[in-house]
């Protein structure tokens, strides 16, 4: 993740969460027991790595490799009494990519519907993709077989998250005269500004598998028009993500 915007996002996230952790210690000092094998930090940082599978392929043709998700979340862990259940409100960033496998990119028609241009007329095309970045607010309920020893605990989580789109652009990479070049077109492309949907995690210790389904469409209603040549492009495109989660602290 060498993109300056990504670095800034991660930096701002760490600053915000560090401030929140400090405020928590000032307002309500920790009285709970220290979790075995983990630093005494009031929460968990989590990294999700997944692949995106749009529900409709008519015109919105994506490649498996290159269509991925990176989520950077902080969860505040709250155990429900002495039970094996806990709740986890969180905040973070959701960074999604959709790599097109048909040498096309997004544009607009005369009615300002989002459409695929018929071709990307650039030499030695390497890749073309859509990038969507969100600020997410996840919330999950978790069962842990050994809540006092998270590193050795089997865990199952059910959650729901809401995200606000704060950045979107298309990216085209190509080569010309022996030089690699890149074009970024930063627009909203009639993307739905809010995403929301359920997710599920299952695993052990700090590792788990997860799945997320977006109940909200990727594009606004009628925002994705018919493709210029082939037509029959689906207007309601949802996204399904499968991946792994890595937790720290």
URLIN-V783055 format. One record per backbone hydrogen bond with DSSP energy under -0.5 kcal/mol. CO is the residue of the C=O (numbers start at 1). NH is the residue of the N-H. Records with the same first field share a line. If there is no record, write none. Layout:
# URLIN-V783055
CO=NH, NH
This chain:
# URLIN-V783055
3=7
4=8
5=9
6=10
7=11
8=12
9=13
10=14
11=15
12=16
13=17
14=18
15=19
16=20
17=21
18=22
19=23
20=24
21=25
22=26
23=27
24=28
35=38
39=41
41=43
44=75
45=248
46=73
47=246
48=71
49=244
50=69
51=242
53=240
57=59
58=234
59=61
60=62
61=101
64=66, 67
66=68
67=52
68=97
69=50
70=95
71=48, 73
72=93
73=46
74=91
75=44, 77
76=89
78=87
79=81
80=83
84=144
85=80
86=142
87=78
88=140
89=76
91=74
92=136
93=72
94=96, 134
95=70
96=132
98=100, 130
99=63
100=128
103=120
105=117
107=115
109=112
113=109
114=225
115=107
116=228
119=121
120=122
122=125
123=175
124=175
127=173
128=100
129=171
130=98
131=169
132=96
133=166, 167
134=94, 136
135=164
136=92
137=162
138=90
139=160
140=88
141=158
142=86
143=156
144=147
146=149
148=36
149=152
150=153
153=205
154=145
155=203
156=143
157=201
158=141
159=199
160=139
161=197
162=137
163=165, 195
164=135
167=133
169=131
170=185
171=129
172=183
173=126, 127
174=181
176=179
179=176
181=174
183=172
184=186
185=170, 187
188=191
190=220
193=165
195=163
196=215, 216
197=161
198=213
199=159
200=211
201=157
202=209
203=155
204=207
206=247
207=204
208=245
209=202
210=243
211=200
212=241
213=215
218=192
220=223, 224
223=114, 225
227=231
235=237
236=238
237=218
238=55
239=214
240=53
241=212
242=51
243=210
244=49
245=208
246=47
248=45
